[in-house]
């Protein structure tokens, strides 16, 4: 079974082709800056004779259809492609950002599913429209391959009402579905499952806090295998301090900015999403640059990191309370996997909760899963590389097999 995973953005298409039978990646790449004056297409894969290949193209890609056509050409290229014909692809798995309350799990895409994704556009106006474009294009290009939707929000649909409701007039939830949804669900689910496998226990036996730290960042409280709370809310703006997003702020601040600075709601939206977070605090949203500045004695960078990690620490405490007991904590994604200082600062002073890191293990370099907790720590602390594309492929395969069994 060969499964193509697609993640369609407003000006990009990220793809990965999996050979599920032999547990390997056959090809991966991205088309970027679609619709701009100069586009970029990068491709890595396995040639027909089994050799690794790489290709990079600078060319104008007018739209997503042209981009997807070019990706297909690379996949079946006699010299570069891992497959001989697009008919070899068994299914296409799509990352869909927002499923609202309509989807609690992965699903085969049909007209009703497309209509539901379109209905949720007001909840994710920047993400769901390009996700739909990707679905429409691949349905045309691969007419015989089932199309499968894997939703960022689905894993969080087990959150109880007491955790997902905002204290707003209830009609806003009933009529407009204003509530906490959460995101990064595919990543949180993947690393939770990997943690259970590593520990040799059933996920249904464990309480976990998973900490996804990339340019976007979120945490999840997972009780006996089910998510019971998460930091992102109705949108990905709520929660942790992020690369350029503010995370939690006083809800009255937008009104203050409007009254005192004459800012429009569009300007405030841009400020909170694109010019805040680490970028707003110290001038850059690249964690590597922030750490370099801190090491060079930059006080703004040091302060930004303290704010960043203090927010993580506060949520660790909150989720410890929500779970009532904690077995495992997992750091993942680009920053979570590669920034020992962030992990150390976020966990400092948590001995009272049974969380204690081993400094040597935390700073050590090792492939795969790494355990960084001290032998004295009551909570196991792991670093687990996330793989959202693999999880989407696994979910796609699971859904297809369920249909075959029925």
C-alpha positions in Angstrom: 0.0 0.0 0.0 1.4 3.4 -1.1 -0.1 6.4 0.5 0.5 10.0 -0.6 0.2 12.6 2.2 -0.7 16.1 1.2 -0.6 19.3 3.3 -1.9 22.2 1.2 -1.2 25.8 2.4 -2.3 29.1 0.9 0.9 29.2 -1.2 2.5 25.8 -0.7 2.0 22.0 -1.1 4.0 19.7 1.2 4.0 16.1 0.2 5.3 12.7 1.4 4.8 9.3 -0.3 4.9 6.3 2.1 5.4 2.6 1.3 3.3 1.3 4.2 4.2 -2.4 3.5 8.0 -1.8 3.9 7.7 1.1 6.4 9.7 3.6 4.4 9.4 7.1 2.8 9.6 6.9 -0.9 9.6 10.6 -1.7 9.0 13.9 0.0 9.2 17.6 -0.9 7.4 20.9 -1.1 6.2 23.4 -3.6 6.6 26.9 -2.2 5.6 30.5 -3.1 2.9 29.2 -5.4 1.4 32.1 -7.4 4.4 34.4 -6.8 7.0 35.7 -9.3 9.4 32.9 -8.4 8.4 29.6 -6.9 10.5 26.8 -5.4 10.1 23.0 -5.7 12.2 20.7 -3.7 12.0 16.9 -4.1 13.8 14.1 -2.3 13.2 10.4 -3.0 14.3 7.0 -4.2 15.0 6.5 -7.9 13.7 3.5 -9.8 17.0 1.7 -9.2 16.9 2.4 -5.5 19.4 5.3 -5.3 18.6 8.5 -3.3 17.9 11.5 -5.4 17.4 15.2 -4.8 16.1 17.9 -7.1 15.4 21.6 -6.6 13.7 23.8 -9.2 13.2 27.5 -9.4 10.3 28.1 -11.6 7.0 30.0 -11.7 4.1 27.8 -10.4 1.0 29.7 -11.3 -1.5 27.8 -9.0 -1.9 24.7 -6.9 -3.1 22.6 -9.8 0.1 23.3 -11.7 2.1 22.6 -8.5 0.4 19.3 -7.9 0.8 18.3 -11.6 4.6 19.0 -11.3 4.8 16.9 -8.1 3.1 14.0 -9.8 5.5 14.3 -12.7 8.4 14.0 -10.3 6.9 11.0 -8.6 6.6 9.1 -11.9 9.8 10.5 -13.5 11.7 7.6 -15.1 15.0 8.9 -13.6 13.8 10.4 -10.3 10.4 8.9 -9.4 9.9 6.0 -7.0 6.8 4.8 -8.9 6.0 4.1 -12.5 2.5 5.3 -12.6 0.2 7.4 -10.4 -2.2 4.4 -10.3 0.2 2.8 -7.8 -0.9 5.3 -5.2 -3.5 3.5 -3.0 -4.9 6.6 -1.3 -4.3 10.2 -0.6 -4.3 11.4 3.1 -5.0 15.1 3.6 -4.1 17.3 6.6 -7.2 19.4 7.3 -6.8 22.0 10.0 -10.4 22.5 11.3 -13.1 19.9 11.5 -15.1 21.8 14.1 -17.5 19.5 16.0 -18.4 17.5 12.9 -15.4 15.2 13.0 -14.0 13.2 15.9 -11.8 11.0 13.8 -10.3 10.4 10.4 -12.8 10.0 7.6 -13.1 9.1 3.9 -13.8 12.3 2.0 -17.1 12.5 0.1 -19.5 15.4 -0.8 -20.9 15.6 2.7 -17.4 15.8 4.2 -16.4 18.5 1.7 -19.5 20.5 2.6 -18.7 20.2 6.3 -15.1 21.4 5.8 -16.4 24.3 3.8 -18.9 25.1 6.6 -16.0 25.3 9.0 -14.2 28.0 6.9 -15.2 30.8 9.3 -13.4 28.9 12.1 -10.2 28.6 10.0 -10.3 31.1 7.1 -6.6 30.9 6.4 -6.4 27.1 6.4 -9.5 25.3 5.4 -9.9 26.9 1.9 -6.4 25.7 0.7 -7.1 22.3 2.3 -10.2 22.1 0.1 -8.2 23.1 -2.9 -5.8 20.2 -2.3 -8.7 17.8 -1.9 -10.3 19.0 -5.2 -7.1 18.8 -7.2 -6.0 15.3 -6.0 -9.5 13.9 -6.5 -9.1 14.9 -10.1 -5.6 13.7 -10.5 -6.2 10.4 -8.6 -9.8 9.5 -9.5 -9.4 5.9 -8.3 -7.7 6.6 -5.0 -9.7 7.2 -1.9 -9.2 10.6 -0.4 -9.0 10.7 3.4 -9.2 13.7 5.8 -7.1 13.8 9.0 -8.2 16.7 11.2 -5.9 18.7 13.4 -8.8 19.2 15.8 -10.1 15.7 15.9 -7.9 14.4 18.8 -9.1 17.2 21.0 -12.8 16.4 20.6 -12.7 14.3 23.7 -12.2 17.5 25.8 -15.2 17.8 28.2 -17.5 20.7 28.1 -16.1 22.2 31.3 -12.8 22.6 29.5 -13.9 23.7 26.1 -16.6 26.2 26.9 -15.7 29.9 27.3 -17.6 31.9 29.9 -19.5 33.8 27.2 -23.2 33.9 26.5 -24.1 30.3 25.8 -25.9 31.3 22.6 -22.5 32.0 21.1 -21.6 28.4 21.4 -25.0 27.0 20.5 -25.4 29.2 17.4 -21.9 30.0 16.3 -19.9 27.2 17.9 -17.6 29.6 19.8 -15.5 27.2 21.9 -12.0 25.7 22.5 -11.0 23.3 19.6 -7.3 23.0 19.9 -4.8 22.2 17.2 -1.6 20.1 16.5 -3.8 17.1 17.4 -2.1 14.8 15.0 1.3 15.5 16.6 0.0 15.2 20.2 -1.7 11.8 19.3 1.5 10.5 17.6 3.9 11.3 20.4 1.5 10.0 23.0 1.3 6.7 21.2 5.1 6.5 20.8 5.6 7.2 24.5 3.3 4.4 25.4 5.2 2.0 23.1 8.5 3.2 24.5 7.3 2.5 28.1 5.8 -0.8 27.1 2.4 0.2 28.5 -1.1 0.7 27.1 -1.9 4.4 26.3 -5.2 3.7 28.2 -3.1 3.2 31.4 -1.2 6.5 31.2 -1.6 10.2 32.1 0.5 12.4 29.9 1.3 16.0 29.2 2.6 16.5 25.6 4.4 19.7 24.7 4.6 20.6 21.0 7.1 23.5 20.6 7.6 24.7 17.1 7.0 28.2 15.7 3.5 27.4 16.7 3.3 25.8 20.1 0.7 24.0 22.2 0.3 21.5 25.0 -2.2 18.8 25.7 -3.4 17.0 28.9 -4.1 13.3 28.0 -5.8 11.2 30.6 -5.9 7.4 29.9 -5.4 7.9 26.2 -8.0 10.7 25.8 -7.3 14.5 25.5 -9.0 16.4 28.4 -7.5 19.8 27.7 -5.3 21.7 25.4 -3.8 25.2 25.3 -4.9 26.5 21.8 -8.4 27.6 21.7 -11.0 28.5 19.0 -8.0 29.6 17.0 -4.2 28.8 17.2 -3.6 32.2 18.9 -4.5 31.1 22.5 -2.1 29.5 25.0 1.7 29.4 25.0 4.0 32.1 23.8 5.0 31.3 20.2 7.3 32.5 17.5 5.2 35.4 16.4 1.9 34.7 18.3 1.2 36.3 21.7 -0.6 33.3 23.3 -2.7 34.2 26.3 -3.4 37.9 26.8 -6.0 40.0 28.6 -9.0 40.1 26.3 -9.4 43.8 26.9 -6.0 44.6 25.3 -7.4 44.8 21.8 -9.9 47.5 22.9 -7.1 49.4 24.7 -5.0 49.3 21.5 -8.0 50.5 19.5 -8.9 53.3 21.9 -5.3 54.5 22.6 -3.5 53.9 19.3 -6.4 54.0 16.8 -5.6 50.5 15.6 -8.2 48.6 13.5 -9.2 45.1 14.3 -7.3 43.9 11.2 -4.1 45.7 12.5 -4.6 44.1 16.0 -5.1 40.7 14.5 -1.8 41.1 12.6 0.0 42.4 15.7 -1.2 39.4 17.9 -0.5 36.7 15.2 2.5 38.0 13.3 4.4 40.6 15.4 4.1 39.3 19.0 5.5 36.2 20.8 9.3 35.9 20.7 9.4 38.2 17.7 7.6 41.0 19.6 9.7 40.5 22.8 13.2 40.4 21.3 13.0 41.0 17.5 13.1 37.5 16.1 10.8 34.4 16.0 13.7 32.0 15.3 14.5 30.2 18.5 18.0 29.5 17.4 18.7 33.2 17.0 17.0 34.0 20.3 19.3 31.4 22.1 22.4 32.8 20.3 21.4 36.3 21.4 20.9 35.2 25.0 24.3 33.5 25.0 25.9 36.7 23.7 24.4 38.6 26.7 21.3 40.1 25.1 18.9 41.0 27.9 15.8 41.1 25.7 16.5 37.6 24.5 17.0 36.3 28.0 13.8 38.0 29.1 11.9 36.6 26.1 13.1 33.0 27.0 12.0 33.5 30.6 8.5 34.6 29.5 8.4 31.7 27.0 9.4 29.0 29.5 7.4 30.4 32.4 4.2 30.1 30.4 5.0 26.4 29.7 5.8 25.8 33.4 2.4 27.4 34.4 0.5 25.0 32.0 2.5 22.0 33.3 1.2 22.9 36.8 -2.4 23.5 35.5 -2.5 20.2 33.6 -1.0 18.3 36.5 -4.0 19.5 38.5 -6.4 18.6 35.6 -5.0 15.1 35.3 -4.8 14.6 39.1 -1.7 12.4 38.6 1.1 12.4 35.9 3.1 9.5 34.5 4.8 11.0 31.5 5.7 14.3 30.0 6.8 14.6 26.3 8.7 17.4 24.5 8.4 17.4 20.7 8.6 19.4 17.5 11.5 21.6 16.4 12.2 23.5 19.6 10.9 20.7 21.9 13.3 18.2 20.3 16.4 20.4 19.8 16.6 23.0 22.6 17.9 21.5 25.9 17.9 25.0 27.5 14.1 25.4 26.9 13.4 22.0 28.4 15.6 22.7 31.4 14.1 26.1 32.1 10.5 24.9 31.7 11.0 22.1 34.2 13.2 23.9 36.7 11.7 24.0 40.2 9.1 21.3 39.5 10.7 18.8 41.9 7.6 19.2 44.1 5.5 17.7 41.3 7.9 14.8 40.9 9.5 16.2 37.8 13.3 16.3 37.7 15.6 16.3 34.7 19.0 14.6 34.3 21.2 17.4 32.9 23.6 15.1 31.1 20.8 13.2 29.4 18.9 16.4 28.6 22.0 17.9 26.8 23.0 14.6 25.2 22.6 14.0 21.5 20.9 10.8 20.4 18.6 9.6 17.5 15.0 8.7 18.2 13.4 8.7 21.6 15.5 10.2 24.5 14.6 9.9 28.2 15.9 13.0 30.0 14.4 12.6 33.5 16.5 11.8 36.5 16.2 8.3 38.1 14.8 10.1 41.1 12.0 11.7 39.0 8.5 10.3 39.6 7.5 11.5 36.2 9.2 10.1 33.1 10.3 12.9 30.8 10.8 12.0 27.1 11.9 13.8 24.0 10.1 12.2 21.0 10.5 13.4 17.4 7.1 14.1 16.0 6.0 12.8 12.5 2.6 14.2 11.6 2.9 13.0 8.0 3.5 9.4 9.1 0.6 9.6 11.5 -1.6 10.9 8.7 -0.5 7.9 6.5 -1.2 5.5 9.4 -4.6 7.0 10.0 -5.4 6.7 6.2 -4.3 3.1 6.2 -6.4 2.3 9.3 -9.5 3.8 7.8 -9.1 1.9 4.5 -8.5 -1.4 6.3 -11.7 -0.8 8.4 -13.7 -0.4 5.2 -12.2 -3.6 3.8 -13.0 -5.5 6.9 -16.7 -4.3 6.8 
